[in-house]
């Protein structure tokens, strides 16, 4: 697959209308179903960062990739636009939506506060089962930090946070956090790419886990707030790892 920043296209001379018709004839699934499948696939790639903010999406290339006509591709892109995941501009084509720096900061601040509340509630409601589950989550993070890479540590990191969400016993709060994290995940693709990043994260996980296990609500919330890069120093370090092309100019809509 080409780089996410490259615009894909079919070779010159290809009869695109004929190709579209042939592909449509080969597709036996309902058109709406294919559009939903394409939307889901592209949404996962956008939210995971495989398709970077600002990346161009070409209808013909997507039709060839998914072996369909351009109609379900167009429908899928319209659905993604309705979810603010892509931007469709006249004469400019389709691109993955970008957030401004102020929008990213606002989302991260919200995530930090929500995560802190989750940790606080987990400390309030901690029991022996949660203490064991946190130990398991820490062990997974330690193993990933020592023996794994960025992908392995990212999975362990998710498991750790999900353990806290479950421990808070507040599914509404947990879903708020997950939704906010989905919005920002494409800007976190360079987390855990170095051993020093993993080591720092692991140290902070240990502090958070111990505070929860001891039932210390204020300390659990404080450590979690420090863990999320929404403060001036943490956010500046985060921005330094991000290409400027990932961000929309402040004040400009996605």
C-alpha positions in Angstrom: 0.0 0.0 0.0 1.3 3.5 -0.8 2.2 5.9 1.9 -0.8 7.6 3.5 0.4 10.9 2.2 0.5 9.8 -1.4 -2.5 10.1 -3.7 -3.2 6.8 -5.3 -4.3 6.6 -8.9 -4.9 4.1 -11.7 -2.5 3.9 -14.7 -3.1 6.2 -17.6 -5.3 4.8 -20.3 -7.5 2.7 -18.1 -11.2 3.0 -19.0 -12.4 3.9 -15.5 -16.0 3.9 -16.3 -15.7 0.4 -17.9 -13.7 -0.7 -14.9 -16.3 0.7 -12.5 -19.0 -1.2 -14.4 -17.1 -4.4 -14.4 -16.3 -4.1 -10.7 -19.9 -3.3 -9.9 -21.0 -6.4 -11.8 -18.6 -8.6 -9.8 -19.9 -7.3 -6.5 -22.8 -9.5 -5.4 -23.3 -7.8 -2.0 -25.9 -5.1 -1.4 -24.5 -1.6 -2.2 -25.3 -0.2 1.2 -23.5 -3.2 2.8 -20.3 -2.6 0.8 -20.4 1.1 1.6 -20.6 0.3 5.3 -17.7 -2.2 5.0 -15.5 0.3 3.2 -16.4 3.0 5.8 -15.5 0.7 8.7 -12.2 -0.2 7.1 -11.2 3.4 6.4 -12.5 4.6 9.8 -10.2 2.0 11.5 -7.2 3.2 9.4 -7.9 6.8 10.2 -8.5 6.4 13.9 -5.4 4.2 14.2 -3.2 6.6 12.3 -2.5 4.3 9.3 -4.1 7.0 7.3 -2.5 10.2 8.6 -4.3 13.5 9.2 -4.3 15.4 5.9 -3.8 12.3 3.8 -5.5 12.4 0.4 -8.1 9.7 -0.5 -8.7 9.0 -4.2 -12.1 7.4 -5.2 -10.7 5.5 -8.2 -7.8 4.0 -6.1 -10.2 3.0 -3.3 -12.6 1.5 -5.8 -9.8 -0.6 -7.2 -8.6 -1.6 -3.7 -12.0 -2.7 -2.5 -13.0 -4.1 -5.9 -16.2 -2.2 -6.2 -17.6 0.7 -8.4 -17.0 4.2 -7.2 -20.6 4.5 -5.9 -20.2 2.6 -2.6 -16.8 4.3 -2.2 -18.4 7.7 -2.6 -21.2 6.7 -0.1 -18.5 5.5 2.4 -16.6 8.8 2.1 -19.8 10.8 2.7 -20.5 8.7 5.9 -17.0 9.4 7.1 -17.4 13.1 6.3 -20.6 13.1 8.5 -18.5 11.8 11.3 -15.8 14.5 10.8 -13.2 11.9 9.8 -12.7 13.2 6.3 -13.2 16.5 4.6 -14.7 16.7 1.1 -13.9 20.0 -0.6 -15.0 21.0 -4.2 -12.2 20.8 -6.7 -9.8 19.7 -3.8 -10.9 16.1 -3.4 -11.1 14.2 -0.2 -8.6 14.2 2.7 -8.4 12.8 6.2 -9.6 15.5 8.6 -7.0 17.4 10.6 -7.5 19.0 14.0 -6.0 22.3 15.1 -3.5 22.3 17.9 -6.0 24.0 20.2 -8.6 21.3 19.4 -6.0 18.5 20.2 -5.1 20.3 23.4 -8.8 20.6 24.4 -9.5 16.9 23.7 -6.4 15.9 25.7 -7.3 18.1 28.6 -10.8 16.5 28.6 -9.3 13.0 28.4 -6.9 13.8 31.3 -9.7 15.0 33.6 -12.0 12.0 32.7 -9.1 9.5 33.2 -8.3 11.2 36.6 -11.9 10.8 37.7 -11.9 7.1 36.6 -8.7 6.5 38.7 -10.3 8.3 41.6 -13.4 6.2 41.5 -11.3 3.0 41.1 -9.4 3.9 44.2 -12.7 4.6 46.0 -14.1 1.2 45.0 -11.0 -0.9 45.0 -11.2 -4.5 46.2 -8.9 -7.5 46.1 -10.0 -8.5 42.6 -9.1 -5.1 41.2 -5.7 -5.1 43.1 -4.9 -8.4 41.4 -6.1 -7.2 38.0 -3.9 -4.1 38.3 -0.9 -6.3 39.2 -1.6 -8.3 36.0 -1.8 -5.2 33.9 1.5 -3.9 35.3 3.1 -7.2 34.6 1.9 -7.0 31.0 3.3 -3.5 30.7 6.7 -4.5 32.1 6.9 -7.5 29.7 6.0 -5.4 26.7 8.5 -2.7 27.8 11.4 -5.2 28.1 10.6 -7.6 25.3 8.2 -5.9 22.9 8.0 -2.9 20.7 5.7 0.0 20.2 2.7 -2.1 19.1 3.1 -4.5 22.1 3.4 -1.8 24.6 0.4 0.1 23.1 -1.7 -3.0 23.6 -0.5 -3.4 27.2 -1.2 0.3 27.8 -4.7 -0.1 26.6 -5.2 -3.1 28.8 -4.0 -1.1 31.8 -6.3 1.8 31.2 -9.3 -0.5 30.5 -8.6 -2.2 33.9 -9.0 1.1 35.6 -12.2 1.9 33.6 -13.6 -1.4 34.8 -12.5 -0.8 38.3 -14.3 2.6 38.4 -17.6 0.7 37.9 -18.9 3.6 35.9 -19.5 2.4 32.3 -20.9 5.8 31.2 -17.6 7.4 32.2 -15.6 4.7 30.5 -17.5 5.2 27.2 -16.9 8.9 27.3 -13.2 8.3 27.7 -13.1 5.7 24.8 -14.9 8.1 22.5 -12.6 10.9 23.3 -9.5 8.7 22.8 -10.8 7.5 19.4 -10.9 11.2 18.3 -7.3 11.7 19.3 -5.7 8.3 18.7 -4.4 9.3 15.2 -2.3 12.0 16.9 -0.7 9.4 19.4 0.9 7.2 16.8 4.4 8.2 17.9 3.9 7.2 21.5 6.0 4.3 22.8 8.4 4.4 19.9 11.5 4.5 22.2 12.5 2.6 25.2 12.6 5.8 27.2 9.0 6.5 26.4 8.0 3.1 27.5 10.0 3.4 30.7 8.4 6.7 31.6 4.9 5.3 30.9 5.6 2.2 32.9 6.9 4.3 35.9 3.7 6.4 35.8 1.5 3.2 35.5 3.2 1.9 38.7 2.4 5.1 40.6 -1.2 5.1 39.4 -1.7 1.4 40.2 -0.2 1.7 43.7 -2.3 4.7 44.6 -5.5 2.9 43.5 -4.5 -0.3 45.3 -4.0 1.7 48.5 -7.4 3.4 48.0 -5.8 6.9 47.8 -8.3 8.8 45.7 -6.5 12.2 45.5 -3.1 10.7 44.7 -4.6 8.3 42.1 -6.3 11.3 40.3 -3.1 13.4 40.6 -0.9 10.7 39.1 -3.3 10.1 36.2 -3.5 13.8 35.4 0.3 13.9 35.2 0.3 10.8 33.0 -1.8 12.4 30.2 0.2 15.0 28.1 -2.2 17.9 28.6 0.0 20.1 30.7 2.3 22.7 29.3 5.5 20.6 29.5 3.9 17.3 28.5 1.9 18.8 25.7 5.0 20.6 24.3 6.9 17.3 24.2 3.9 15.7 22.5 3.8 18.5 19.8 7.5 18.1 19.2 7.0 14.6 17.9 4.2 15.5 15.5 4.7 16.7 11.9 3.3 20.2 11.4 1.3 18.9 8.4 -0.9 16.9 10.8 -2.6 20.1 12.2 -5.1 22.5 10.8 -4.5 26.1 11.3 -6.2 27.3 14.4 -9.6 28.9 13.7 -10.1 26.8 10.5 -12.7 24.1 10.5 -11.7 20.5 10.0 
